[in-house]
Amino acid sequence: MAARNGHFGTAVLRSGWALSAAAGLAVAIVAAPAWAQAPAAPAASDRHADPAVERARDKVFPALVNIRVVTVSYFSGNETKGESGGSGTIITPDGYIVTNHHVIDEGVQFRVTLADQREVNAKLIGEDPLTDLAVLKIEPPDGKPLAFAGFGNSDALQIGDPVIAMGSPFGLSRTVTMGVVSNTDRVFSSRSGDDLADQEFDFDVSSDIFTRWIQHDALINPGNSGGPLVNLAGEIVGVNTRGGMGMGFANASSLVKAVVDEIIAKGSVTRSTIGAAFKSVRRSGHDQGVLVNSVNADGPAAKAGLRPGDVIVEMNGAPVNARFPEEIPLILRQISAQPVGSTVTLTYLRGGERATAQVVTEKLLREKAERAALRTWGIAASEITERMMISRRLDSREGAMVMAARSGGPAEIAEPPLRSGDVIREVDGKPVKTLDELVAVYKEVSAKEPLPEFVMIRFDRAGKDTLTLIKPRPDKPQDPPREVPKAWIGVATQPVLRDLATQMKLGEPGGFRVTRVYPGTKAAESELRTGDVIVSINGERMAPRGMQDSGMFQRRVRQLSMTEPAKLVVMRGGERVELSVAMERTRIGPDEALKDTNKDFELSVRELTFFDRDDNRWGEDVTGVMVMDASPAGWAEQAGLGAGDLIQSINGTAVTDIPGYRKVMEQIGKDQPARVTFVVLRGVRTQFKFAEPEWKPRAEADQKAEAQPEAKKE
């Protein structure tokens, strides 16, 4: 599960993830809901739940959902998948769901679990980082209207009113906690108490500037984010967003409903800005108005002549007043609600004199750019939004911005290297005006046979027009080289150092203790036993001085001839015993095993080795390929595959070795089935793992060049 950290002083986590294990008057409601199939309830006289709480719970609980999200981020120049999750509420019978923006942020796949445990895919309708809200949509799985919950009037809440928090904390099934309203208009203020924390009117992800939180003490845990805050009438009066130290914070339904309605209607929320930030007049010496705290250069307020320190007292003829920080969000909402491009008349005080400014609003911009990973070049790039252009003082939106260059990748080791913030303007003489054009030329270069030795990139860095060369040739995956067969004795050993030798009363300074004699080997046919301490081989003393010498015995064995037996001296029960052990050829270990990585399923496997069979007590009849790694949030990992699993069949086809595995997976890539069934051996038990790939349509040219890397957009 993913979290976004924030603050209230230093005690509060943003996003509804709690630090403490208890919260105020939180009480778990454990009675079975009326809508669930359950045994008959006990008599009313034996029950302790408040009937009003039960009614509210049963009204909203069927609409409560758990949300699982597969995310994609681009740290260090890599496209990295992850998983996040939270809660949400169905608010219409046709499947619209309200949740937090931070729950679905960077999401590429959304999976919703309904109250009856059915799982369905969801699509993102829109998001609003400024209020930390988002809307998902699911299709009713049986075509029938879904259970949904309605909004209540958060403005009617009073301090002390009982409220219920619902959600799926820690990824568990649904829970209910109860508390009371502690504050109806909480804001997160600075240490001075007269500023909103992190107030930036043109900030892209701040969720503070428009919000006056409902503070309550119903227990909030990780995973409650996006779940409803409910009154005793069974109405949504808030969306739980933050929590910690026994405190919960919810977006008020009066704000939530307006945002959700606009997202459903338009896919996003449009707001106006005048390019100024504000401060309450508390401690300013003024008893009315709102103080202009800062003005964006070249913004509407600056163009109209407003300056930091001005005190706005009227907006369009109506009084404006922010004596306390709690009143600033209301002023910001009033400005943002103005039509984009409309004129706002502001009356302000400057040096005791009244003046008027005509301010023409502009669209409030936020940074939500398309991104892509150019894997073989080691670059993560982004489109350039208007907000990015303004904040970085770029001369245009043309080009694609480097977000990160992978350490050790072609872009990072180029001379000069590409860095975060560089704007790519040209590749191999071809202009790059957008991210899509950069991806297109990347694919074009990657499809060339042979690949060019160098690709020339022209980029802008802090206004300087710069050229660099990168080497686009990726390292081709190769099977590891096989070691030349050498002599081997089929035992596992541990070094016996001087102190251990003394405690064992060996009468020798040390040696190598046999921890296992591998069955089916020539060593097993000899008189060598587990517990023997090998002190010499062919007359050469074997006395390790430290753990760094743990491989000394087998290294010495490999220097011997495979055709002649080795003469060992071992300590057994305090006696020296001389043994003759026949040599055999070394066995392939995991490092030398054939390997394969499937990019679709993000699954790495290797061939089964002698040592795997011995470690797991598998006989020669056990076949398959061993899972080395299943990348987080990849199709294989979501199906439940993990390191150490032995894949024995895929979609009914037996898998005995790496060539067979590659053939099956190649066919699956061509067929693109909706479900892929892996039968794996985990320890001594067979398990079925079901993957549900989300295949992307491929053009014919892409199918002919499956081996070529592709850039993926978020």
ABEGO torsion letter per residue (X at the ends): XBBBBBBBEAABBBGGBBABABBEABBBBABBBAABBBBBBBBAAABABBAAAAAAAAAAAAABBBBBBBBBBBBGGBBBBBBBBEBBBBABAAGBBBBBAAAABGBABBBBBBAAGBBBBBBBABBBAAAGBBBBBBBBAAGBBBBBBBBBBAAABBBGBBBBBBEBBGGBBBBBBBBBBABAABBBBBAAGABBBGBBAABAABAAAABBBBBBABBBBBGABGBBBBBAAGBBABBBABBEGGBBBBBBAAAAAAAAAAAAAAGBBBBBBAGBBBBBABGAGBABEBBBABBBBGBAAAAAGBBBGBBBABBGGBBBBBABAAAAAAAAAAAAABBBGBBBBBBBBBGGBBBBBBBBBBBBBBBBBBBBBBAAAGBBBBBBBAAAAAAAGBABABEBBBABBBBGBAAAABOBBBBBGBBBABBGGBBBABAAAAAAAAAAAAABOBBBABBBBBBBBGGBBBBBBBBABBBBBBBBBBBBBBBBBBBBBBBBBAAAAAAAGAGBAEEBBBABBBBGBAAAABABBBGBBBABBGGBBBBBABAAAAAAAAAAAAABBAABBBBBBBBBGGBBBBBBBBBBBBBBBAAABBBBBBAAAGBBBBBBBAAAAAAAGBBAABBEBBBABBBBGBAAAAAGBBBGBBBABBGGBBBABAAAAAAAAAAAAAAGBABBBBBBBBEABBBBBBBBBBBBBBBAAAAABAABBBBBBX
